[in-house]
Amino acid sequence: MKTYLSLVKKEFHHILRDKRTMLILFGIPVALMLLFGFVITNEIKTIGIAVLDQSNDYTTNQIVDRLESSCYFVVKQRISNYGQLESVFKSGAAKLAIVFEQQFDYNLQRNRKANVQIIADASDANFANLSVSYATAVIRGYINDKNVQKSGMLQIVPEVRMAYNPELKGVYFFVPGIMALILMLISALMTSVSIVREKEYGSMDVLLVSPVRPVEILLGKVTPYILLSFINAFVIVVLGWSVFGLPVAGSLFLLFFECFLFISLALSLGILISTIADSQMVAMFVSAVGLMLPTILLSGFIFPIENMPLILQWFCNIMPPKYFIIILKHIMLMGNGLKEVWKETLILLSMNLFFILLAIKKFKIRR
């Protein structure tokens, strides 16, 4: 234990003396948090929807067919009551719900006016806003066609409600992605650079021939970055709450447990990178290309996975940040517990164990 604490203390001294490292650790997270809140936009298609048709008449069926034929929407589930809406959204089966009132066609023909409610999962504000706009445009297009065919003006009044994010704040969308990006940056990139720096200076050879076990060396190197990663996760959550008004609807304990899983996975990836890199520049390049870019591009952080070519969607399924972002949205925005995110948690846990064991094995035999 004394040896381990000495290694941890030594690593903290290295970090605190390096101004560039301190800037990366604490400057970049705040800058990205503030920057991404104002510049992220995307485009969507093939949106999963749920339909609650309380009328089930000719007109409502035509509207649903029009929505599906638009190539923007796919009916994932038909529900029979409002009570099922919450479970549909929490399960992720649909991002949008279309609710037709009773006697929809009768009201439209007799009163020249009928109501349809559009309910969106606004945990992703940009996605919700665009999907509602698309649905509204399709419905208006349908009624415009009807008005051309018949005398008199018919009117359908869409009623829109945003679930989980009624004000459509962009912070609800980018905070989970920022957390995944920052934790990957600190845990993987900084860990790999730190270990490679020891190899460049020759101090790693001294450690390896000492009585200190390789596992103790690794723990001493990565412990500071575990603590710093948790600090950054906490800072991001506090910034989201204090600056942008982002709530944490779910359990804080579960949230930080999931953060620990992702941090330990990223640390093991950083150790793996250190076994193949001979210089800090190579370690940074491999981390950026192999970890940071996939986190940004292939995790669903910025670009919807459904819009990507099929082969890229397969790659997305092996990216840990994808599952971490899903978990964060469920816990922070929807208030879900382990019951709703157990699959993603199990995937992260399995990846975690695999990469930790592989990293320890590779580290032992790298010389």
N, C-alpha and C positions, 0 to 999 in steps of 0.2 A: 504493500500500500504506500509506503514511504517513497519508493522508487516511482510509482505511478504519479503521486502528487508532485514530485519534483519535475517529472516530464511535463505535466500540465502547467505548472508554474513557468517553466522554461518557454513553452509554446505561447503562453499569454504575453510574456515579455517580448517575444518576436513580433507578435501582432501589434502590441501597443507602440512599439518603436517604429513600425513601418507606416508612414503617413498614407501611402497609396493603398495599403490594405485597409486602413481605417476608413478611407474615403469610399472604397468599394463596399465595405461592410455596412456603413451607416449613411453614406451620402446617396448612393444609388437607389436604395429602397424608397427613400422619401421622394427623390426626384421622379422615379418611375410611377409612384403612387399618384402624385399630383399631375404628371404629364398624361398618363393613359386615361385619366378621367375625362379628358376633353377631346381626344383625337381618335378614339376607336370607333369605327363604323364597319358594318358588314352587310352582306346580301344573303337572302335566304330562298329556299325552295323546298318542295316536298315536306310540308309541315304536317305533322301528325295532329289530327283533330278528333274530338269526341262530339257526338251529336245526341242531344236530348230533344227528341221530336214529340211534343205533347199533342200534336195535331195529327201527324202521320197521314197527310193528305197528298193530293197530286202536286200541289204547288211546292210544299216543303221538300218532297222527294226530288222535284226538278231542281230546286236550289242546291240541294246536296250533290246531285249529279253535276251541276254546273261548277261547284267548288272542286270536285274531284277532277273534272276534265280540264281544269285550268292549269294543271301541272304544278300548282303551288301547294295543294293540299292532298292528304291521304287520310281517309276515315279509318282510324285505328280501333275505335270502339263506339258502339251505340249504347247509351245508358237509359235507364227508365225513370230516374228521379234525381233531384238535386243532391241528395246525400252521397251519391256516387262520384260527384265531381272532385271532391277533395282527394279521394283515393286514386282517381285517374291521374290527377296532377302529381301527387306524391310518388306514384309509381314511375312517372316519366313516360307513360304510354302515349300521352298527348300533351301538346303545348297550348292548344286552343280548344275551346268548347263553344259549340253553336247551339243555342237554346231557342226553340220555336214555341210560341205561346199556344194555348189551346184554341181550336177553331181558327187556325191561321188563315186558311183559304177563304172561309166564310167571312171573316173580318175584312179581308182584302177586297173581296168582291162587293160586299154590302156597304162597308164603311169607307172603302177606298184607302184603308190604312191598316197595317198589321205590324206587330212588333217581333223582333228577333234580338236575342241577347248574345253578345259575343264576350266570352270570358277568356282572358289570356293569362298564362303563367308568366308573370313579369319578373321572375327572379333573374331573367336576362332581359333587361329593359329594351335594348335595341331590337332584339328578336321579337319581343312582344309587340312593340310599336309597329314594326314592319308587317308582321303577320296579321294584325288587326286591320292595317291599311289595305292589305291585299284582300282580306275577306270582305271588307266593306265595299271595295271596288267591284268585286265579283257579284255581290248581291245587288248593288246599284246597276250594274250592267244587265243583270237579269230583268229587273223591273223596268229599265229603259226599253228593253226589247218588247216587253209586254205592253207598254204604253204605245209603242208604234203599231202593234197589232190590233189594239182595242181603242175605242173612243173613251175619253175620260182619263183622268190621271189617277193611277194607283200609287200607293206610297207604302214602303216598308221602312220602319224606323229602327235602325240598329241601336241597341243599348250596350255600351262597352264598359267592362269592369276589369281592372288589372289586379290579378291576385299576386300577393307577396311583394309587390312593388307598385302601389297605386299611383305614385308620382313619377314613375318611369325614370328614376335616377340612374345615371350611367354607372355610378359607383357599385351598384348591386351586381353589375355585369363584370367589371374588371378586377375587383378586389380578390376573388378566388384565384383568377389567373395570375395576378401579381404575386400572391402568396406562393403559388407553385413556382413561379419564375425566380423569386428571390431566394426561396429555400434551396432550390436547385443550384443557383449561383453560388451561394455561400457554402453549402454543404459539400457539393461536388467539386466545383472549380477551385475554391480556396483550399480545400483539403488536398487535392492533387498537387497544386502548386506548392503547398507547404512541405509535402513529403519530397517532391522533386528538388526543392531548394536544399534540403538536407543532403540529398545525393550530390548536388552540384558542389556544395561546400566541403563534402567529404565527411561530414559529421555522422551521416547515416552508417558509413562503414564502421566507425568507432562504436556506434550503438549496437550494431549487429555482432561485433566480436566481444561485446560486454556480456555479463551474466543476465542482462535484461532480456526477457522473452519477447519474441516478435509481437505477441498479442498485447503485452504491456506497452510496447512502443506505439502500436496503433491506437490503443485507448488513450494514451497520453497526447497523441497528436490530434485526435478527433474530438476529444471532450470539449475543448474551448469552442469549437465550431458548433457543437450541439447546443451549448449555452447561448452562443451568439445568434444561432438560427431561431431559437425560441424567443430571444429578445426581439428579433426582427418580426417574427410572426405576431408578437404582442403589439409592437409599434404599428404594424399595418392595421390590425384590428382596431386599435385606439384611434388612429388617424381616420379610418373609415367611419367610426362612430362619432368622433368629435368634430371633424371637418365636414363630412358628407352626410352625417345622420344615419349611417348604416347600422341596423340592429344586429344582434346575434340572438336569433330566436331559439336556437337549440342549446344543448349542454356544452358548457365551456370545457368540462372534463373530457368529453368525447372529442371535442374539437382539437384540443391539444394532444390527446392520445393519437389521433389520426396524423397530426403534424409530426409527432415523434416517429411514427411508422415511415412517413415520407422522408423525413430528415435522415433516418438511419439507412434507408435505401439509397438516398443520394450520396451519403458518406461512403457507402460500399462502392458505388460507381466511381467516386473520386479516387479511392484506393486503387481500383482496377486501372484507372487512367495513369496513375503514378507508376505502375509496374511496366508500362510500355513507353513512357516519356522519359527522355534523358535531360531535358531542359525545361525551365519554367515556361518559355515561349511555346514549346511543343505542347505542354500540358494545358496551357490556356487555349491554344488553337483546337486541340482535340475536344476539350470541354465545351467550347463555343459551338463547334460544328456538330459534335455528337450528342450534346445534351441541351444546350440553351436554345439553339434553333429549332429542334424538334418540339421543345416545350412551348415555344411561341407559335409555331406553325401547325403542329400535328396533335395538339391536345384539346382542340375546341376552344382555346382561350380567346382567339381573335376570329378565326374563320370557322363557320359551322362544318362539322365533319361530314354531314349529309351532302354537302355541295362538292366534296372532293371525289376524284376518280376512285373506282373500287379498290385498286391496288394500294392507294394511299390510305383508304379507310382500314385496310388490313394492317398497315403499319401503325395506324393510330391505336389499334387494339393492343399493341405491345408497348405502348408508351405509358409509364407510370403516372405522369402528370394528368393524363386524361381522367383517370379514376380518382385522383386526389381532388381535382377541380369539381367533379360530380359530387364527391363527398362534402366538400366545403359548401356548395350551393344548397345541398339538402339540409345541412346542419345550421348554417348561418341564416339562410333566407327562409326556408320552409319550416324550420323547427323540428325536423325529423330526428329520429334516434337511430340506434344501431339496427333496429328492425328493418328500416328502409335502405340502409347502406351496407348491410352485411356482405353482400356479394362483392362490392368494390373493396371493402376492407379485407376480405379474404384474398382477393387478387393481390392487393398491396402487400399483405403479410407473406404470401407465397413468394412473390418477387423479392421481398426483403430477405427472407431466409436464403434463397438461392444466391443472391448477389453477395450477401455477407460471407457465406461459406466460401464462395468462389474468390472473393477479395482476399480473405485470410490465407487461403491456399496459395494464391498467386504471389502474395506478398512474401510468404515464407521461402518460395523457390525462385524468386526473381534474380538471385545472384548465382 
